[in-house]
């Protein structure tokens, strides 16, 4: 399953944790740069994770508009791994801390 993370200047260990969680491809876009108004969601994206504490409002609007033509699921979370894990666990019915 492919995941697009939007927001956050640097993911640190989050990318590794997401791969352990079963996401084969993790792509990251910072989402804070105003030059990213031409942001395009890759066609093979299954899940979009928006880190709400590190993104500008215009980018969020662009993402929502593009999702109307996509089958990708979108989730919103803060940048901490605990919040990301909780969001994904609820959405995919996986127990917190359970990995592939």
mmCIF file of the C-alpha atoms, coordinates in Angstrom:
data_MODEL
# 
_entry.id   MODEL 
# 
loop_
_atom_site.group_PDB 
_atom_site.id 
_atom_site.type_symbol 
_atom_site.label_atom_id 
_atom_site.label_alt_id 
_atom_site.label_comp_id 
_atom_site.label_asym_id 
_atom_site.label_entity_id 
_atom_site.label_seq_id 
_atom_site.pdbx_PDB_ins_code 
_atom_site.Cartn_x 
_atom_site.Cartn_y 
_atom_site.Cartn_z 
_atom_site.occupancy 
_atom_site.B_iso_or_equiv 
_atom_site.pdbx_formal_charge 
_atom_site.auth_seq_id 
_atom_site.auth_comp_id 
_atom_site.auth_asym_id 
_atom_site.auth_atom_id 
_atom_site.pdbx_PDB_model_num 
ATOM 1   C CA . UNK A 1 1   ? 0.000   0.000  0.000  1.00 0.00 ? 1   UNK A CA 1 
ATOM 2   C CA . UNK A 1 2   ? 1.402   3.420  -0.886 1.00 0.00 ? 2   UNK A CA 1 
ATOM 3   C CA . UNK A 1 3   ? 1.201   6.396  1.453  1.00 0.00 ? 3   UNK A CA 1 
ATOM 4   C CA . UNK A 1 4   ? 1.649   10.096 0.791  1.00 0.00 ? 4   UNK A CA 1 
ATOM 5   C CA . UNK A 1 5   ? 2.537   12.171 3.851  1.00 0.00 ? 5   UNK A CA 1 
ATOM 6   C CA . UNK A 1 6   ? 1.868   15.884 3.497  1.00 0.00 ? 6   UNK A CA 1 
ATOM 7   C CA . UNK A 1 7   ? 3.176   18.248 6.148  1.00 0.00 ? 7   UNK A CA 1 
ATOM 8   C CA . UNK A 1 8   ? 6.112   18.230 8.491  1.00 0.00 ? 8   UNK A CA 1 
ATOM 9   C CA . UNK A 1 9   ? 9.501   19.515 7.464  1.00 0.00 ? 9   UNK A CA 1 
ATOM 10  C CA . UNK A 1 10  ? 11.243  16.295 8.470  1.00 0.00 ? 10  UNK A CA 1 
ATOM 11  C CA . UNK A 1 11  ? 9.703   12.898 9.195  1.00 0.00 ? 11  UNK A CA 1 
ATOM 12  C CA . UNK A 1 12  ? 12.552  11.410 11.221 1.00 0.00 ? 12  UNK A CA 1 
ATOM 13  C CA . UNK A 1 13  ? 11.647  7.890  12.359 1.00 0.00 ? 13  UNK A CA 1 
ATOM 14  C CA . UNK A 1 14  ? 8.027   8.237  11.262 1.00 0.00 ? 14  UNK A CA 1 
ATOM 15  C CA . UNK A 1 15  ? 8.833   6.931  7.776  1.00 0.00 ? 15  UNK A CA 1 
ATOM 16  C CA . UNK A 1 16  ? 10.422  3.761  9.184  1.00 0.00 ? 16  UNK A CA 1 
ATOM 17  C CA . UNK A 1 17  ? 7.467   3.230  11.525 1.00 0.00 ? 17  UNK A CA 1 
ATOM 18  C CA . UNK A 1 18  ? 5.038   3.588  8.617  1.00 0.00 ? 18  UNK A CA 1 
ATOM 19  C CA . UNK A 1 19  ? 6.961   1.007  6.583  1.00 0.00 ? 19  UNK A CA 1 
ATOM 20  C CA . UNK A 1 20  ? 6.874   -1.372 9.566  1.00 0.00 ? 20  UNK A CA 1 
ATOM 21  C CA . UNK A 1 21  ? 3.130   -0.759 9.637  1.00 0.00 ? 21  UNK A CA 1 
ATOM 22  C CA . UNK A 1 22  ? 2.792   -2.193 6.125  1.00 0.00 ? 22  UNK A CA 1 
ATOM 23  C CA . UNK A 1 23  ? 3.137   0.783  3.782  1.00 0.00 ? 23  UNK A CA 1 
ATOM 24  C CA . UNK A 1 24  ? 5.494   -0.286 1.003  1.00 0.00 ? 24  UNK A CA 1 
ATOM 25  C CA . UNK A 1 25  ? 5.979   3.207  -0.425 1.00 0.00 ? 25  UNK A CA 1 
ATOM 26  C CA . UNK A 1 26  ? 6.090   6.354  1.704  1.00 0.00 ? 26  UNK A CA 1 
ATOM 27  C CA . UNK A 1 27  ? 6.333   9.675  -0.144 1.00 0.00 ? 27  UNK A CA 1 
ATOM 28  C CA . UNK A 1 28  ? 6.726   12.957 1.730  1.00 0.00 ? 28  UNK A CA 1 
ATOM 29  C CA . UNK A 1 29  ? 5.845   16.537 0.733  1.00 0.00 ? 29  UNK A CA 1 
ATOM 30  C CA . UNK A 1 30  ? 6.461   19.265 3.307  1.00 0.00 ? 30  UNK A CA 1 
ATOM 31  C CA . UNK A 1 31  ? 3.294   21.236 2.456  1.00 0.00 ? 31  UNK A CA 1 
ATOM 32  C CA . UNK A 1 32  ? 4.454   24.492 4.005  1.00 0.00 ? 32  UNK A CA 1 
ATOM 33  C CA . UNK A 1 33  ? 6.086   26.012 0.958  1.00 0.00 ? 33  UNK A CA 1 
ATOM 34  C CA . UNK A 1 34  ? 3.805   28.386 -0.959 1.00 0.00 ? 34  UNK A CA 1 
ATOM 35  C CA . UNK A 1 35  ? 5.490   27.278 -4.201 1.00 0.00 ? 35  UNK A CA 1 
ATOM 36  C CA . UNK A 1 36  ? 3.749   23.918 -3.821 1.00 0.00 ? 36  UNK A CA 1 
ATOM 37  C CA . UNK A 1 37  ? 0.451   25.271 -5.145 1.00 0.00 ? 37  UNK A CA 1 
ATOM 38  C CA . UNK A 1 38  ? 0.935   22.932 -8.100 1.00 0.00 ? 38  UNK A CA 1 
ATOM 39  C CA . UNK A 1 39  ? 0.975   19.926 -5.757 1.00 0.00 ? 39  UNK A CA 1 
ATOM 40  C CA . UNK A 1 40  ? -0.089  16.749 -7.543 1.00 0.00 ? 40  UNK A CA 1 
ATOM 41  C CA . UNK A 1 41  ? -1.140  13.604 -5.716 1.00 0.00 ? 41  UNK A CA 1 
ATOM 42  C CA . UNK A 1 42  ? 0.571   10.605 -7.359 1.00 0.00 ? 42  UNK A CA 1 
ATOM 43  C CA . UNK A 1 43  ? -1.938  8.319  -9.106 1.00 0.00 ? 43  UNK A CA 1 
ATOM 44  C CA . UNK A 1 44  ? -0.772  5.186  -7.304 1.00 0.00 ? 44  UNK A CA 1 
ATOM 45  C CA . UNK A 1 45  ? -1.420  6.669  -3.837 1.00 0.00 ? 45  UNK A CA 1 
ATOM 46  C CA . UNK A 1 46  ? -3.700  4.556  -1.639 1.00 0.00 ? 46  UNK A CA 1 
ATOM 47  C CA . UNK A 1 47  ? -3.604  6.642  1.555  1.00 0.00 ? 47  UNK A CA 1 
ATOM 48  C CA . UNK A 1 48  ? -2.876  10.300 2.275  1.00 0.00 ? 48  UNK A CA 1 
ATOM 49  C CA . UNK A 1 49  ? -1.797  11.349 5.742  1.00 0.00 ? 49  UNK A CA 1 
ATOM 50  C CA . UNK A 1 50  ? -1.922  15.099 6.416  1.00 0.00 ? 50  UNK A CA 1 
ATOM 51  C CA . UNK A 1 51  ? 0.121   16.308 9.376  1.00 0.00 ? 51  UNK A CA 1 
ATOM 52  C CA . UNK A 1 52  ? -2.073  19.176 10.531 1.00 0.00 ? 52  UNK A CA 1 
ATOM 53  C CA . UNK A 1 53  ? 0.431   21.024 12.688 1.00 0.00 ? 53  UNK A CA 1 
ATOM 54  C CA . UNK A 1 54  ? 2.880   21.562 9.797  1.00 0.00 ? 54  UNK A CA 1 
ATOM 55  C CA . UNK A 1 55  ? 0.849   22.534 6.738  1.00 0.00 ? 55  UNK A CA 1 
ATOM 56  C CA . UNK A 1 56  ? -0.609  25.728 5.323  1.00 0.00 ? 56  UNK A CA 1 
ATOM 57  C CA . UNK A 1 57  ? -4.334  26.088 4.670  1.00 0.00 ? 57  UNK A CA 1 
ATOM 58  C CA . UNK A 1 58  ? -3.989  26.575 0.915  1.00 0.00 ? 58  UNK A CA 1 
ATOM 59  C CA . UNK A 1 59  ? -2.232  23.222 0.578  1.00 0.00 ? 59  UNK A CA 1 
ATOM 60  C CA . UNK A 1 60  ? -5.055  21.530 2.492  1.00 0.00 ? 60  UNK A CA 1 
ATOM 61  C CA . UNK A 1 61  ? -7.611  23.038 0.097  1.00 0.00 ? 61  UNK A CA 1 
ATOM 62  C CA . UNK A 1 62  ? -5.606  21.827 -2.918 1.00 0.00 ? 62  UNK A CA 1 
ATOM 63  C CA . UNK A 1 63  ? -5.419  18.298 -1.489 1.00 0.00 ? 63  UNK A CA 1 
ATOM 64  C CA . UNK A 1 64  ? -9.161  18.128 -0.781 1.00 0.00 ? 64  UNK A CA 1 
ATOM 65  C CA . UNK A 1 65  ? -9.968  19.371 -4.279 1.00 0.00 ? 65  UNK A CA 1 
ATOM 66  C CA . UNK A 1 66  ? -7.726  16.753 -5.904 1.00 0.00 ? 66  UNK A CA 1 
ATOM 67  C CA . UNK A 1 67  ? -9.190  13.971 -3.760 1.00 0.00 ? 67  UNK A CA 1 
ATOM 68  C CA . UNK A 1 68  ? -12.549 14.375 -5.459 1.00 0.00 ? 68  UNK A CA 1 
ATOM 69  C CA . UNK A 1 69  ? -10.988 12.632 -8.483 1.00 0.00 ? 69  UNK A CA 1 
ATOM 70  C CA . UNK A 1 70  ? -9.110  9.994  -6.500 1.00 0.00 ? 70  UNK A CA 1 
ATOM 71  C CA . UNK A 1 71  ? -9.835  6.755  -4.676 1.00 0.00 ? 71  UNK A CA 1 
ATOM 72  C CA . UNK A 1 72  ? -7.246  7.500  -1.983 1.00 0.00 ? 72  UNK A CA 1 
ATOM 73  C CA . UNK A 1 73  ? -8.315  7.674  1.641  1.00 0.00 ? 73  UNK A CA 1 
ATOM 74  C CA . UNK A 1 74  ? -7.284  10.770 3.588  1.00 0.00 ? 74  UNK A CA 1 
ATOM 75  C CA . UNK A 1 75  ? -6.458  11.002 7.277  1.00 0.00 ? 75  UNK A CA 1 
ATOM 76  C CA . UNK A 1 76  ? -5.497  13.955 9.426  1.00 0.00 ? 76  UNK A CA 1 
ATOM 77  C CA . UNK A 1 77  ? -3.144  13.707 12.383 1.00 0.00 ? 77  UNK A CA 1 
ATOM 78  C CA . UNK A 1 78  ? -0.633  15.662 14.391 1.00 0.00 ? 78  UNK A CA 1 
ATOM 79  C CA . UNK A 1 79  ? 3.045   14.965 13.709 1.00 0.00 ? 79  UNK A CA 1 
ATOM 80  C CA . UNK A 1 80  ? 3.721   12.805 16.777 1.00 0.00 ? 80  UNK A CA 1 
ATOM 81  C CA . UNK A 1 81  ? 4.012   9.068  16.166 1.00 0.00 ? 81  UNK A CA 1 
ATOM 82  C CA . UNK A 1 82  ? 1.509   8.379  18.955 1.00 0.00 ? 82  UNK A CA 1 
ATOM 83  C CA . UNK A 1 83  ? -1.159  10.442 17.156 1.00 0.00 ? 83  UNK A CA 1 
ATOM 84  C CA . UNK A 1 84  ? -0.330  8.966  13.750 1.00 0.00 ? 84  UNK A CA 1 
ATOM 85  C CA . UNK A 1 85  ? -0.455  5.421  15.112 1.00 0.00 ? 85  UNK A CA 1 
ATOM 86  C CA . UNK A 1 86  ? -3.786  6.081  16.825 1.00 0.00 ? 86  UNK A CA 1 
ATOM 87  C CA . UNK A 1 87  ? -5.288  7.551  13.644 1.00 0.00 ? 87  UNK A CA 1 
ATOM 88  C CA . UNK A 1 88  ? -4.153  4.629  11.501 1.00 0.00 ? 88  UNK A CA 1 
ATOM 89  C CA . UNK A 1 89  ? -5.186  2.054  14.110 1.00 0.00 ? 89  UNK A CA 1 
ATOM 90  C CA . UNK A 1 90  ? -8.744  3.402  14.232 1.00 0.00 ? 90  UNK A CA 1 
ATOM 91  C CA . UNK A 1 91  ? -8.964  3.671  10.467 1.00 0.00 ? 91  UNK A CA 1 
ATOM 92  C CA . UNK A 1 92  ? -7.557  0.253  9.600  1.00 0.00 ? 92  UNK A CA 1 
ATOM 93  C CA . UNK A 1 93  ? -8.789  -1.641 12.693 1.00 0.00 ? 93  UNK A CA 1 
ATOM 94  C CA . UNK A 1 94  ? -5.258  -2.535 13.789 1.00 0.00 ? 94  UNK A CA 1 
ATOM 95  C CA . UNK A 1 95  ? -4.319  -2.598 17.437 1.00 0.00 ? 95  UNK A CA 1 
ATOM 96  C CA . UNK A 1 96  ? -1.877  0.100  18.520 1.00 0.00 ? 96  UNK A CA 1 
ATOM 97  C CA . UNK A 1 97  ? 1.650   -1.301 18.435 1.00 0.00 ? 97  UNK A CA 1 
ATOM 98  C CA . UNK A 1 98  ? 0.715   -4.186 16.104 1.00 0.00 ? 98  UNK A CA 1 
ATOM 99  C CA . UNK A 1 99  ? 3.018   -4.410 13.093 1.00 0.00 ? 99  UNK A CA 1 
ATOM 100 C CA . UNK A 1 100 ? 3.294   -6.698 10.080 1.00 0.00 ? 100 UNK A CA 1 
# 
